[in-house]
């Protein structure tokens, strides 16, 4: 029977640390965003006038 090799087994040490750095960036971003209260995000090409209350 052929032994299966998982993707994790093929990662080098450098790649593993890179993944941890990316995960840390996500954690930092989530912590920063969690401090924002009553905020709105607009995605896409929608534009709002500078004098628009929203």
Buried (B, 14 or more C-beta within 10 A) or exposed (E): EEEEEEEEEEEEEEEEEEEEEEEEEEEEEEEEEEEEEEEEEEEEEEEEEEEEEE
